[in-house]
C-alpha cells in the first residue's frame, strides 16, 4: 500500500511555530515515527507553501497511490483549486488538521476540501496523521 502525505503552508515550521497549538515536534521527526509504526505501508511525504505545487502533487499521485492524506493548512479555507483537484483525482483523500479548526477563527470553519474527501480528521495533534493512515488499512 502506498500513501502520500501532503502538507501545505507553514507546516514546515512545526516544532517552532506556536508550540502551544502545534507541539514541539517537527514533521520530519514525526514522519520517522509514522514510518516505524506503519512498516507495511510505503509512506511518502511532500510539503509546500505554494498552492500550485500542492495541486501539481495531487495530480501527480492522484491516480497511482492507494491513499492521500492532505493537510492543506490555511489553503483548506481559501483554495477552490485544491478542492477541485481532490475532486478530479481517483485516489481517496483524507483531510487532516492538527488543531480543531472549529475551536479557532470562524473563517477556519469552512473547508473547500471536505466535500470531496473520504473523511476528515482534526484536533488530535500529530496523532491525526496516524488515524488517517489507519483509515486506509
Secondary structure by P-SEA (a helix, b strand, c coil): cbbbbbbcccccccccccccccccccaaaaaaaaaaaccccbbbbbbbccaaaaaaaaaaccccccbbbbcccccccccaaaaaaaaacccbbbbbbcccccccccccccccccccccccccccccaaaaaaaaaac
